[in-house]
Each structure stands twice: as C-alpha cells, then as structure tokens.
Amino acid sequence: MKRLLAIALAATLALVVPSPAQAAPSNTGPQPYASFWHPNSLLNWDPATDPDARHNRSRVPLATRVSDPALKANPNARSGEGRIASLVSFAPTSGNPSQGALDPNYYAFGYWQYIDTLVFWGGSASEGLILAPNPTVIDAAHRNGVKVYGTVFFPPAAYGGQIQWVRDFVQKSGTTYPVADKLVRVAEHYGFDGWFINQETGGGDTALATEVRNTMTYARSLGPIGFMWYDAMTESGPVSWQDGLTSANDAFLQDGPARVSDAMFLDFGWSAAKQTASRTNARALGRSEFDLYAGIDTEANGYNTSVPWSSVFPDGQPHVTGLGLYRPEWTWKSSTSRADFHTRDARYWVGANADPSNTTTTSGWKGLANYVAESSPITAKPFVTSFNAGHGDFYTIGGAPSGTSGWNNLSLQDVPPTYRWIVQSTGTRLTPAIDFTDAYEGGSSLRLTGRLDAANTVRLYQTRLPVAADTKLSVVVKNPASGPTHLSAAVSFTDDPATFHHLALGDTTGTGWETRTIDLSGYAGRTVAQLGVSAQAPATVAGYDIRVGRIALYDGTVDRVAPASDLTVLGATDVSTTRKTLRLTWKASDSPVHHYDVFRRNPDGTRTHLGGTPNDAWFVPRLDRSGTETSTIVEVEAVGTEGGRSTPVSTELTWSDEPIPANLALNRPATADSQCATAEGAAKAVNGSVTDKWCSLGSAKWLEVDLGTSQPLTEFVVKHAAVGGENAAWNTRDFAIAVRNSTTDPWQTVVTTVGNTAATTTHPVTTTARYARLSITTPTQNGDPAARIYEFEAWGNT
C-alpha cells in the first residue's frame, strides 16, 4: 500500500490543530532548542531578539569530498551517479536541543560517507510547519561534506493541514516574497544549505501552485540556497502523487529556463517503468536523472523493507536515479541497547557481514554500500581523529577523565572511518569496533580484538593528503600490558593506492595512552590515499587487544592556539541551591579552531568537562555545586585543528543558599509496572526532557519515584501525550498520585483526577514524602490502552 510522507509522519506525531493565525508555540526555560515556526510567525523572527538564535548557529563549513573509484570497497558500487538523501527525525519538532544533551542514547549517525543530503525531518500543525536543523547535525554533516536541509511541511487536512498556511507561505509584498526572504535568512544565519518542501495540503489550484514555484525561484535568486521538492502537489494545484517525474509535476524541478528546485523526492510507489520514464523526462528538461531521489519508507521495518533495487540501482549498469531514505533512524528506535543500535546501523548501511566489501547475503537488503561508493571529506591537512562517535558515557581529554556524565553532541563527532570495516588478512581477521569503555579524547576509541595469527591490515580512511617535507603522522595507542604493540600505521599513496606502507609503532612502556610520531618526510611530494593500521606478530597472540585513541596527520609541530576572550554569562537559572543552568558566550580565538571545551574548576584544582562546541556560545545544562562552595569558576579553552589547546578564559559565578523551587523528581531513580519499548522506561518520565516518554501497556499502570529523602512537596506536574507532540486523545484521563515516607508505610493519596483532557496538569499539595507514585486508571480519551507520560515532576523548595 502506498504510504505518503504525511501519513508516515502522523503515525509518530499526531496533531493538535491551531487556528491559521496562531503562532507556533515557543520553548520556554533555559534549554535552547532548534527553531520552528508557522509561516506568519517566521515573519516575526529576528536573530537579534531570539535568545536561542546564537545557540543554533553552525560554524563548520561544508567540506569538499572525493571518491576514488580505485578505492571503492564494493566492486558493485558506483561513484558519481545516484546519490542518497536521508530524511531523519532526530526528535519531535519542538524537542531538538540546540547543542546536545546529557544523554548518551541518541541517533548518533556514523555513515555519512554514503549520503549526500540529510533532511532534518519534522514539522506539525500543532508545533510548527517549518523546522530548522540544529547545529550539532549541521556541524557533523558539514564536517563530512554532506548538505543539510530544513523541512517545510504542509500536512493533509486529516492531519491538521490548512490551505491558508500554503497561501501564507507564498504571500507577496510588491516584488518580494517575505517568507522566502526569511527562509534564506534563517539558512544563512544558522549555516545550513536549503529546505525540503513537503506540500500535501489539498485545496490548491493552478495559481497557488505557480506561486509556490515562484517563491522557491525567488528564494534561489537571493543566494546559495537549495530546495528539494516532494512529489505531492501538482502544477494544477491538487495533491496527486506521481511516483515519478511527469508532465504533471516537472515544473517544480525545472520551469522552462528556471531551475526551481535542486532535487525531487519521488513518492514511494515508483516502479521500473516509472523510474526509466523519470530519467528520460529529467534529461529532456536539461537536468540530471540524479537530481531525482526514489523514496523508500524504512520507518516501520528498516532493513526488512522490500525494495525493488534493480529499478533504481541495476546490477552492472548505470544508476537510473538517486535514492531517498525515509526514516533510517529506525536502526536506533528499534534497538534494545547501544550495541544493538550499532549492529542494526551496520546492517542497514553496509550489510549483513558488517563489511562494505562483502555484501553477499540471502536477504533482499544488501546494504547501501553495495550500490554507492564511499566518499571522503579528508582532502586537507591537518587531519585528526580520536574516533569520537558523538556520544558516550564519559568524556576524556588527553586520556584523562574529565566528565563522568553520559552525553550526546554531534558537533564533537570526528569524521567516522570511511570503511567500517574492511580487514585484509590471510588468517583470522581481527575485529575492529568503536569502543565506548575507554577513550583518549571524547567518549570512544578504536579497539582491535581477536586472534592474531597472521598479518591484518585494517583500512580506515580514504584521503587525499599531500605530504610535505615536514609532514608527520601521529598515532596514540593503549596496550593492556607494557611491551610490543605488534601494530603499525598503514599508509598508501595515490600513485599506488592499493599498496600499504607499514610504519611500526613499536613497544609501549606501560598500560596508559602513549603517542608515537612518525616522520613522513621520506614520502614528500606524494599524496596519501589511505590511512589505516596493521597488526602482525612473530607468533600467534590468542587474545590480541589494543586501542587506538588518535590518528593525526599534520605539518611541522602542533601549533599553539590563541585563547578565546570576553567570556560572558548571558543568563543563569538556579534549578536549586546546588544546581544551575547557564548560557555562555565568548569572543572567538584568532587561531583555526576545531571546537571550544567548557569546564568548571573544582575546589581541588581539577576540572570537569561541561561540553564543547565549534560555536561561540554554549548552553550548560547542568552545573553542580561542589559542597558548600560560594562560587564556581567556569573556563573555556580553544582546541585547534591540530589538537593543540589554548590557555583558558574564565568567569566566576556565585551560589545562593536561599530556598529555590525545584523539581525534586528530576533524574531520581524511577520504577514502573512495565514499559512499551526499551527506550520508554520509567527514567524517561523524570529526565527533564519532553523528547521521550514513559509508556505502559500493563494491566496496572504505575510509575514510582524515589526522591532520596523525605521532603516538603508543594506541587505535582504531569505532562501527558500532547506535550510530546502526540495525539491529544492520548492525554491521560483518570489518574491518582500517592506518597509515603518509607517502603513500609501505606500509600496516602494526595491527588485524584477524573476526566482530564489537558496536555499538562498541575496539582498543588501540602505534604512531606520520599516516595511518589502515579497510578493511571484510564490512560486515554479514546480507549487506546497505552499510558504515555512525558514528565512527572514533584516540586518543593531546596
């Protein structure tokens, strides 16, 4: 059955419909979020008055990519032909934190080498139709040479769509289109590349369709902004999915001499005949067939989705069009653990064998690596990677622990290995993996384990890096015991790209991280084509286990980095007498900077890592008071592109002992009768975020929170389904809240609610308790059996 993008989105984000004049709701409180609007509310946007705007800026330029056909992993894959666009919903429209979060559970995408455009998918009638991507995704994508598009989504009437919103979008003032002016300004200010236009609201006519095209053409005239059009609205106005490029929709791609959009996402019902016709039609317009992306919907079944691959990527023949992936984050949302997520992600992108060079399988899904050759953004020095995956359970700097909280922040993700994983060996192959139990810089490292009984060469990166007389290659390794590493750096050059030169790293003197620096001057004038590592021992090593914490290729010595300056606290929010959130800004360093690290100085002189960004502003989600300290010093340190560090710039904050209202349930231990999915456990209801939820299908639906000690409570707040963007009919109808001071005490009911319909309910109380319990008797308004609680808050003074 044909599935439309609006229907697929609505399955995840059911809608509450405001009137056409209603402005999109804005997030309040200290946490900055990615921006979202309705067309008319976008007209009021000004970065000078938007407090979140400075936190939503990407500072990473779009990298240039290369793809050497001689180095492609899979013999069936082709380069320079069909491209891949990926439509990803990282969180609900209103719930995308600007700069990461203190939660390692995130879709930390790591296969950028196979896609060309990422669409930051979202938009809903209740929250906002227009969603700008957050800077963490832009930073990571640009570092890998991948363009990023925001989304403009006009849903069908059944899902809240109103044709007036389309008319608002194309409104004209003289010779200008004001909404288009703002779309261009948003993209330029935030640093992304364009917009995906998904117009599925019925009721249009030829005049309106023409104005939609004129709006895009006008926007393109203002600067380098791209558009991707979704195959829905036709040139005569109605919504009629063509499943291809036809005479009914081709003017949205090319209108005579006018290039209207840069690409078109074809709806899911395409066939071999429609693909061939679409290619013919694109060429007749003077456009490439690779400006077309044949859509496949993997939201529900991931790599179990049936796809007629030969219709778009026929074996041994040129590609017919490109491919559009709808919701590949299925690999994360369906997973049971981080390890399971990485296994599923590898299966999706490189196939069942976790090896892009070997996609042989009985499954119909061979992996995208079977069809599209890898691209690499590594074309200029310096190149530094610490194999930081952009999320983790801790944070280390130079091998020293600096943060113990889990986190996600794609702005800090290193360029992932081009080949995951290709191991060349005549014996037992070692197993490479991104390891989250140890790191040299960030939250992960490369680990090689297994039986070493023959030479193993692990291809990691495709590059195009010229070697000068002072070029050096640095490798940081960690050995479980002092002695031989049996490890070499493996380097090949463009004049013979398949032949590796092995540069031994020697022995270690201990069990910590150790750096080996290799002089490459003997190869001056040549260009590095591949970087990898190789292992070989004179005798079999049954339990080989070694970590690589960093690989760096640079000229001369590691440069000194000029510090940032003028560190300023834009705002501080006291969560309690022992916790704050902060908004910081500073003047950028005069040196080339990869990112800035933010720290708190501890009373004993050590430092705790609070986060990092390439931007000149940072939101600190959690600054904890140490003991009874009266002030805390916060520092910002510039990290150069070669890995060098500046001296820090600092500022001081004071603490108050005045009582402050606080959510005493925040991040406290929580239990529940059950959960609907692995990612919907009790902790999701007390983590301070409405991007996730606790869900229960149990016969007795209850959630219990341990506040730690008996404390005076003044109020309970419950955030129901619609807060998270779900159907208001799923808001909890009947529930009660009970408290007690010990596990042997009986529960005392302090709140009883019957017939609720609101998305957020507030319940004043006067009580003292250590334990609080939410019991749900009627979970929804419409008989749906699932209880959905996005936050359960217990407020008191601290």
N, C-alpha and C positions, 0 to 999 in steps of 0.2 A: 504494500500500500504506500502510496506517495505520502511523504511527510514534509510539511513545509517548515521553514525556519521558525515562523511564529508559533506553530503548534509545538515544535520541539522545545522552544524557549519556554512556552507557557507551562509545559509539563514540569519545569523546575521552578518558575517564578509566576505563580498565578497572580492575577492583577486586581487592585482596587482602583477604581477609576475616579480621578478628579475631574472637575469641570475644565473646559478648554482654557479658561483664564487663570486657573490655579498654577502658581509657581511650583517648581519641583521642590520637595522638602529638602532642607539643608541639614547636614550633620552638625550637631552642637557638641560642645565639650571640647576637651583639649586635643583629642586624636584627629589629625588631618586625614582626609580621605580623597580619593580620586574624584574629580569633578563630574557632575551630571546635571542636566537641565532639560526642560521643555524648550521649544523654540523661542517663545516670548521671554522666558526667564533668562535664556542665554543672552538676549539683547542687553540685559542689565549687568552682565558680568564684566568686571574690570579687575585685572590683576592687582591694581594698586589698592583696591578695597577688599579683595578676597583674602582673608587671613590664611587660607590653605594654599594659595597660589604659589608662594615661594617654595613650599614643600613638594609641589607637584612638578617641578622642573627637572628634566633630564639634562645632564651635562656631557653625555657621551655621544660623540658624532658617529654617523653611520660609517662603519668600516668598509673598505673595499675588499671584495672576496675573489679568490681564484679557485679554479677547479681543473687540475691537470688530468686529462684523460688517461695518461700513462700510470697514474697513481690511484685510479678508482679502485675501490675494494672489490666490487662485484662485476664480473665480466658482462652481465646482462644490463647493468645500469648505464644510463646515458647522461651526459652533461650538456648544458647549453640548450636543452629542449624544454620539455614540460616542467613547469615549476610547481611548487606546492605552497598553498595558502592554508593557514591553520587558524580556525575560529575557536577561541578559548575563553571560557568563563572562569576566571580565577576566583570570583566571589559574587554574591548578589550585587546589583547595580550600585546600591548605596553603601556597600560594605567592603570596599577595596582600600585598605590602609595605604597611605601615600608612600611610606618608607619601611615596609616590612612590619614584623610583629614578633612578640616573644613567644613564638610557637613554631617548632620545627616541622609540624605537619602541614605541608603546603605543596602545591603543584610546582615544584622547582624543576622546570623543564630543562632538559640537558641534551637535546638532539637538534640544536639549531642548524647543524650542517646540512640538514635535509629540507629546510623550509626557506622560503624567500620573503614571505609576508606573514606577520602574525596580526590577526584582528582581535582586539581586546573586546570580547563579545559581551553584550549586556543591553540594557535599556528596558524599561517597562512603563506602562501607562501611569502607575502609581508613583514611581520614584522619579523617573526622568527618561525621555526618549533618546537623549544624546549623552553618551558616556565617553569621556576622555581617558586614555590609558594612564595608569600610574607610572611614576618614573622608574620604579625598580624593574618593571618589564621592559620599558624603553631602553634603559641602560644596558641590560643583559642582551637584548636583541641587537641593538646597535653595535655593541662590542663584537658581536658575531656576524655583522654585515646583513642583518635581517631588518626589513622595514616594519614599522608598527602603525596600524590604523585604529582609530577610534570607531565607535559604532553610532549610527543614526538609525533608530528603529521605530517604524510606524506600524503598530500591530493591527491585525484584523479587528473589526468591531467586536467580535466574540471575545476578544482578549483585551478590550478596553480602547481600541483604536478609535479615533475621531478624525474625520476627513478635514476638519478645521485645523488640526495640527499640521497637516501637509500644506494647507494654504498659508498658515503662519510661517512655515519653513521657507516658502517661495515669495513672501511678501516683498514688495518693491518700493523703493523710495527714489524717485527720479530715475536715474540710470543705474542705481546700485541695488544690490540685494543685501539688506542689513544682516540677515542670519548668516549668509555666506561670508560676509566680512568678519563676523565673529568666529566662524569655523576656522578661517585662515589664521586669525589672531591667536586662537587657542593653540592650534598646532605649532605655530611659530614660537609662542611663549613657552609651551611645555616641551617642545623639542621632538615631536613625533612627525609622521610622514603623510598622513592622509586620513580619509574616512571611508568606512564601509556603509553604503546606503541600502537599507532594507525597507522598502516601501510596500507594505502588504495591506494597507487600509483601502477598502473598497469605496466606491462612490466617486472616483475621479473621472475626468473627461479629457479630451484631446488638449484643451487649453491648459489644464493643470499639468498634464504630462509634459507638455512643451516647456512650461515654466520650471518644472523640476530639472529638465535638461539645461535650461538657461542658467539656473542657479549654479549648477556644477561647472558649466563652461565659464561663467563669470568668476567663480572662485579660483579656477585654474589660471585665469588671467592675472591674478593678484600675486602669484608667487609659486614656488615649487611645492604644490600640494597635490596629492594623488587622490583618486576616488576608485573604489571597487563597487560595482553595481550588482545587486542581486536580481536575478531573473524572476520578477514578480509583476510589477506594474508594466503595462504595455503602452505603446505610443498613442493609442486611442483612449487611454485613461484607466480602463478596468484592470483588475489584478487577474492575470491569466498566466500561469507558469508554463513556459515553453519547453523546459528541459533542454534548451539549446539556444544557439544564436539564430534567430529567424528574422524575417522581414517585419515581424510584429514588435521586436524589441531591439533591433540592431542600432537604432538611432541613439540609444542610451550608451552605446560604446563609441560609435563614430557617426556624427551627423553631418554628412557632406564633408567639407574640409575641416570641420571642427572635431577635435578629439574631446569627447565628453567625459569619458572615464578611462582609466588606465587598464582596467580589467573587468571581467564579468564573472560572477559566481553562478554557475548553471544549476538549476534545481535538480533534485535527486533522481528524477525519473528518466534520465538520459539512457540512450541505447547506442549500439554501434552505428546504426544508420544516422541517428541524430548527431552523434559525435563527428562523423565524416561530413555531414552537411554543415555543421557549425564551423569546421575547419575551412571548408570551401567558402562559406559566407564571410568569414573573417578575412580571408585573403582577398576576396572581391572588394572589401572595404579598404584595402591597403593596410590591414592590421595583421599582426601575427596570430596564428592559432594558439600561441602560448600566452596570449592575453586572456584566454578563456580557462576557467577552472571548473572541471566537472565535480559537482559536490557529492560527497558521501557522508552519511549520517552515522557516526560511531558513538553517539551519546549513550545509547542503551546497551550495545553489545560489543563495543570495542573491536578487537581483532577477530571476533566471531561474526562480524558483519559480512554478509555476502556481497561481493563487489565483482562486476564484470571487467576485470582488469584488462583483458585484451582489447576492450573497446577504447581504452584511453592510452594504455601502455603496451602495445602489441609486441610480443617477443621478436627480437631481431629486426625490428622496423622502427622508423622514427615515431616518436610520440605523436598522438593525434591532438591532444590539448594538454593543459596542466590539470592538477588535481586539487580540489578544495576539501579539506578535512573539517567536518563539523564536530566539535567537542572531543578532541583526543584526550582531554583530561580525565576521560573515563578510566584510564590506567591508574590514576590516583584515587578517584572517588570510589572505585570498586575494590580497592586494595584493603588488605587487613593489617598491614604494617608497612614501614618504610622499605624493608627488604622486599616485600611483596610488590610494592609500587615500582621499585626499580626493575624487578623481574618482569612485570607486566609492560613497563615502558620499553624495555629492551625488546620484548616480544612484538610490540606494536611497530617499532621503528626499524629494527634490524633482523627480526625473525626469530624463529623458534630455537636457533642454535646460539643466540647471543653473539653472532659473528657476522658482520656485514658481508664478508667474502664467501660465506656459505649459507645461503638461504634455502637450501634444499629442505622440503617438508611435504608431508601429505596434506597439510592444511591449505585451504584456498588463500589464506593470508600469509604471504611470504615475507612481509615487512617492506617498508618504503625503500630501504637500501637496495632492494632487488631491482628497483626501477630508476632511481635517481642517484647520480653520483654525488659524493660529498663535496661541499665547498668549504673553503677555509679563509678566515679573515687575517691570517698571520702573514702579513706582507711587509711589515716594517719593524725595525728594532726600536726599543727593546721589546723582547717578548718574555713575559714572566707568567708562570702558572704555579699555583700551590694546590691545584686540584680541588679548589674550594667550590662546592656544589651549590652554594647559595642558601643553604640551611644546615642546621646542625644542633647538637645537644650542648655545646660549649663553644668557646672562642679562644683560640690561642694566637699569640704573636711571637714570632721568632722561636717557636717551640715551647714558650712559657704560657701556662694557663692564665687567661686574663678575664674570662667570663664564664660563669657556670650555668647560665640560663639557656634554655632552648631558644632558637631564633630562626626566622627566615628573612632574607633580604637579597633579592636577585641582583641588586646594584653591586654587591660584592662578589658575585659569581665569577669565577675565572672562565676563560674560553675552555669548554669541555674538550676532551680528546676527540680528534677527527674520526678515529677508528675505535669503536667500542664493541667487541675487542677483537683484534687480529694478532694472533700469536703464531709465529713461524717456528716450527721445531720438528726435528726428525724423531723425537722421543715423546715422552709425556709432556703435555702442554701445561705450563703454569696457568694459574687463574688470576687474572687482574681484576681489581674491583676498586670502586671508590669506597674508602673505609671511613666510617664515622666514629671510630673509637679512639683515634689519635690524629693529630694534625700538626703541621709546622706553622701554618698561617691560615686562620679561619676555622672551619669546623670539620674538615675532611682531608684525606690524603690518598695517594695511590698505594695500594698494597698488592704485592705479588706473593702468592702462596702455592704450595703443591710439592710434587716430587720432581726434583731437578736431576734428571738422568741424561740430559742432552742439552745442546745449546738451544736457548729460547730467545727469540727476538720479538719484542712487543712493539708493533707500530703504534705510535700515539698521535702525532700531529703531522699533517701536510702543511708545508710552509713555503714561503718564497723570501728568504732572508739572506741578503748579500753578506759575505764575510770580508771584513777589513783586516788590516794589519794588527789592530788591537782588539779584535773580537774575542770574547770569552764565553764559555759555556759553563754554567754553574749548576750543580746538582746537590740537593740536600737529601741525605739518606738516614735511615734509622735501622740498626741491626739489633736483633734480640740478644746478641752476645758480641763482645768485642772479638775482632778477628776479620777474616775475609768476608767481603760482601758478595763475591762472585758476580758482581754487577758491573756493567759498562754502560756508558751513554752510547746510543746508536744514532749515527748521523749519515744521511745520504745527500747527494748534490744533484742539481738539475741536469748536469751533463751525463749522469749515470744514476737516475733516481731510484732504481731498484736495488742498488748495491750499497750496503751499510758499512760504514767505518766504525769499528768498536773501540771506544776510548775508556780504558779501565778506570774504575773509581777506587780500587784498592781496598785496604783494610780500614776498619773503624777501631778507635781506641777505647770505646765504651759503648753504652747502650742508649745514649741520647742522640739527638739530631746532630749530624756532622755535615759540613759543607765541603764539597770537592769542586775546585775551579780549574777548568781545562783551557789552555791557551790554544786558540784556533788559528793562529797566525800562519801556520803551515798550509792552511787552505784558503788564504787570502785570494780574492778575485773570483772565487767560486760562490755559488748560491745554494744555501741549504734547502733541500726539497722535502726532507722528512726528519723528524726528531722522534726518537724512541729510546727504549732501554733494552739491554740484552743480559741474559744470565747464563753462565756456564761454569761448571766446577770440574776439577780433575777427577773427582769421584762422586758417586751419587749422594745427594743430600735428600734424605727421605722427607724431612719436614721443613722445606725451604720457606722462609717467611721474612720479607723485607718490605719496608715502606719507603716511598719516595715522597718527600714533603714539598719539594720545589724544583722546578727546572727554569733556568733563566739564560737567555742569550742576549748579550749587550756589548757595547763597545767601551773600551777604557776601563775606568773604575766606576763604581756605583756613585752617582752624583749626589752631592749634598742638596738638600731640599730646603727652600726658603719657607719660613713658617707662615701660617695664616695670621691675621691680625684682627683687632677690634671685635673680639668675641663678645656677643651681646645676648642677654636673656630677653627674648621677645615676650615671654609670658611663662608663669609658673602656676600650677594648680596643686594645692595641697589636698591630696587624697586622704591623708590622715596626718597625725603628728609625726609619723615615721616614714611617710612616702609622698613623693611629688611626681608630677609630670612636668616636662619643660619643653619649650620651643626656643631653639638657639639659632643664631645666625652669626656669620663672620665674614671678613674680607678675605677673598681667595689668595692663595700663595702666588708668587711670581714665577714659580717653577712649574714644569709639567707635572701634573698630579693625577694619580690613579684614583685616589679617594682620600677622605679625611676620616680618621678614627677619633671617636669621642670617648673620654674616660672620666671616671670620678677618682679623685685622690683619696685613698683610705687613711685613717688615722695612723696606721703603722708605716706609711710611706709607699705602700704598694698601690697599684691601680687596678680598677675594674673596668672592663670594656663595656660601653653603653651602646655602641652601634657605629655604623660608618656609612658614608655617602660620598659620591662624587660632587654633590651639590654644595652650596654654601649655606645651607640651612638643615637642621636636623631636629626631629621630634624625639625626645627621650621619653619612652612610655613608662619607665619605672626607675626612679631614683630613690633608693632606700637609705634611710638614716642609719648610721653606724653608732649603736649605743646611745649615749646622751650627747653626742657632738652637737655644738651650737651652730656650726657652719660646715659647708662642704665645698671643696674646690673642684670645679669641672674644667677639663682640659680638652683641647682639640689639637691633633697632630696631623700634619700633612704627610701622606705616603706617596713618594714619587713613582714614576712609571717603571723605574728600575728596581724598586723595592726599598730605596733609602727613605729615611724618616727625618722630619724636621724637629726642631725644638718645639715644645708645646706652647700654645697661648692659653691663658686660663681666666676664669672668673670665679667669684665666690658667692654662694647662696647661704641664707640663714634659715634656721629652723625655729618654729614656734611651738610652745607647749600648750597653747590654747586649745580647748576641745574643738574638734572638727567633725562634722557629719561624714560618715564613711560607710561604704558597703562592706559590712563585716563578713559577707559570704564570698567576697571576691577571691578566687583562686584557693579556696579552702577545700579540704577533702569532701568529696560528694559521692554518694552511692544511690542506686536506683533499683527498682524492681527488674528492669530489663532495658534493652536498647534496640532500636530498629536496625542499626548498622554499626560497624566497627567505629566509624567516625562520628557516632551520635550518642556517645556515652554521657554519663552524668556530669563529668567535668566540663562539658561544653556549655552547661547552664550556669556556670559560675566563673567563666574565664574572662568576663568583661567585654565579650565580642558578640555582635548580632549577625556575624557572618556564618555562624554554625549553631547547632541546637542539640538539646537532649530530646530524644524521641523514644516513645514506648508504645508497644503493641500488647503489653502484658494485660492479664485479666485484672490485676490490681496495680494501678499506675501510681507510683510514688517516687519522690525524689527527696533525699535527706542530706543535709549539710551540717558538718561539724565546724562550729565557729571557733573552736580551740579552747575557749574559756567561757564561763557564764558572763554575759554582758548585757547591759540595758539596751533594749531594742525600741525604736520609735516608729519603724515603718517597714513594711514589706512591699517590694515592687516585683511584679511578674510581667515578663514580656513574652507575648504569645506569637502565633504563627505569622501574622501580617507584618510584625516588626521586621522579620527576616525576608519580607517580600513575597511570602506565600499567601494563599487564598484566605481572605478574611473569614470565610466559612469554617476555617480550621482553627480559629481562635478558641481557646478553652472555654467551655460553657459553665460547668459546675465543678468547684474545687474547694478545698479547705486547707488551712495552714495550722499546724500544731507545733508546740515547743515543749522542751523539757531540759532539765539541767544535768541529768546523768542518764546512763543507759538503763538504770534500774527504775527510774521514775516513770510514771504513766504519762502519756502524751496529753497535753492540755490544748484544746482547740481555741485559737485566738482570732481566726478569720474563717468565715463561711461565705462563699459567693455562689449564687444561683442565677442562671440566665445571663451571664456575661456575654457581650459581643465585642468588647473593646480590644484593641491590639495590645495596649499596656494598661495594667490595673495597679492602683496604688492603695495600700491598706494600712492606715495608721494604727499603731498598737502602743500599749504601755505594758511592757513585760520584761523579764530578765530570763535569758536562756543560753545554753551552749549549743543545743541541737534544734534545728528547724526542719520541718517535714511538710512538703507539699503533696497533698493527696488529691487525685483527679478522679471524679466520678463520671462526668460526661465530657469527653475530650474535645468535641467539635460541635458546630451548629447543624451539620448536615448528615450526621451518622457515620462519618469517616471514623474508623476505630483508633487512629493513632493520636497520641498526645504529643504536642510539639511545643517545647518551652525553649525560647532563645536565651533568656536570662532569668534567674531567680536571685533577687537581691534582698539582703537583710540589713537595714540601716540602723546605725546608732552613733553615738559620739565617741571619738577616740581622743 
